[in-house]
Amino acid sequence: MLVLLGGAHLTIGSLALIRPESLEGTRSDLLFNVSLTTLGWIHIVLGAVLMIVGAGLMLGQVWARGIAIVLACVALVINFAYVGVYPIWSVVSIGLCAVVLYATVAHGGELTRAYHH
C-alpha cells in the first residue's frame, strides 16, 4: 500500500507540474500558502521516498517501519492541505494513509519477524 501511495503521489505531483490547469481548484484553495509548482515537487519527492520505504517494508527492514509511520502522517497532512485543489484524490489518499498507518502499526512487526527467522 505504501508503494501504491507513493506512485499516486508521483502521478499527482507530475500532473501539478505538467498540467496545473487540469486541477480542479486554484492556489487560493490551498490550506498553506504555496504554489502548485511547489506542492507538485513536494508530492514528487514524497512519492519517491514513500516508494523506497515501501520497498524496505516489503523486504522486512526494521528501519522502514518507523519511517513509514512518519511518512504516512506527513502524507496525510499534505493531502489535507491539497483537498481544495484536488478533492477526490485527497480523500482517497487520506484513506490510503489511514490504511498504511493501521497496517504498519498493527502488523508491521509480523513482517519484520518473518524475514528475520
Protein Blocks (a to p, Z undefined) as FASTA:
>chain_A
ZZmmmmmmmmmmmmmmmmmmlpmbdfklpmbdcdfklmmmmmmmmmmmmmmmmmmmmnop
aklmmmmmmmmmmmmmmmmmmmmmmmmlmmmmmmmmmmmmmmmmmmmmmmmmmmmZZ
